[in-house]
Amino acid sequence: MPAQRSALALVPRPTKSTVRPGLFTLDAGTALHIGAGAEPAADLLRTLLAPATGLPLPSSPEGQFTLTLDPGLAGLGEEGYGLTVAPHAVLLRAAHLTGLLRGIQTIRQLLPPQALSASPRPGFRWELPCVEITDLPRHPWRGAMLDVARHFQPVAYLRRYVDLLALHKIGVFHLHLTDDQGWRMPVSAYPKLTEIGGRRAESLVGPAGGDVYDGVPHGGSYTRAELAGLVGYAAARGVTVMPEIEMPGHVRAALAAYPGLGNRPDRTLDVWTRWGVCDTVLGVHDEVLDFCRTVLHEVMDVFPSPYLHIGGEECPTSEWTDSAAARERALAQGLSSPAALHGWFLGRMGDFLVRHGRRPVAWAETGAELPLDFTVMTWRDAAHTLTAARRGHPVVSAYHRATYLDYAQSQDPGEPPAQPGDVVDLRAVHDHDPVPEGAERSAAERVSGTQAQLWTEFVRTPEQIEYLTYPRLCALADRAWSGATDWADFRTRLDAHTARLDALGVTYHP
Ligand code: ACM
């Protein structure tokens, strides 16, 4: 009974599902009965099913397939939904549109995997197994970060990336837009950010510390229209694009474009061609604060995301110690040392975002160094999640040993080049509970969820991105949505789910 098997093989696993006898067949006669406000969900269903099925799915008040907003399901939250498939009717209900969008991904997974194909599959019977599903996520923050600064990807690929996130009910696409090696977002007041900062002369071959370069220039940047279009495309799939603009470290590309933003304006710098932590950082004079606010203004114009990420990690403070201007600034602000300018700087920018109705996000180095307005991403040590949550921060667990997809997936010497040091295998990702052991209730409630990170020093192509991302992101999505801890059950569902990835042409790790 293939239909029944697929009902049990959803990734992520639904909160509650019951399989019933029978099938509902979508065919040329199937019409959609669309409740008020549910039209965007119907549009998404048609968009997703059209390429393979060619089904028109017209609207009709007599339609057997109902999509409706139902305030009675408010208890399921922003993303929860109820789905009933019976032999002659389908009913998808949610209190909010996002819930309907999540339910549509479930419907997609309930169909034969060929329904996910990008090319027409005539002659298939598009059957849904009869089920009763009630589903809502354990964690609201289920994200994936893609670094397009180290290696640029065209926006057409970012759209596909979003499609794959949506399939797995991942709701946050964290777009890492700037770093030492490239600046990818245009800012109208500072055109050289992309003209100069968007291109580097060559790239280090192999990990940080080596001295072999490829001799191949690398560059690229998005237009404002491309980014705005991506935001709309993602929103239609229930995905929020959260941009990240790094400061006050990881800014070498910006300093190459505008040396006056640094601590030694007399010096010309290249867009960095190495990997690792660069010791050139932003200065702390007024011009720099104005620059950052202008950049963030434009970022807010393009990205409606309530959350904006301003980096904050790996910021060596030796340039500030060596700079008379920075030492004066520290003194004037009553700081104990130039190193304390790091927290001061991020605090100023966090305040700016809060005043504009946004929520600042930063990487947490220790879990204890940022103003409480910040949502923090704890990445270095699993213990930092608890430290930050106990301090009162909303926390997203980005613990590197469970969520960094730039580490190899196995010890196999045939694995592609990866961040050296650790192996993050599929099981490590699925085993990772974003809520740390020992968290009391108040701290546990501050853990919003988790997300995957793909830093791209060693990752140049979409095929490589998907090899590293899948199936590990399936595991993260499963754990974060359903809280499912049963590894064997996940593996069984994943075996069926790979047929969906195959239909989508995903070059996943076997
Ligand atoms: C990081 O890994 N740079 C947050």
Residues whose N, C-alpha, C, O or C-beta is under 5 A from the ligand:
A	BS01	ACM	E313 W363 W379
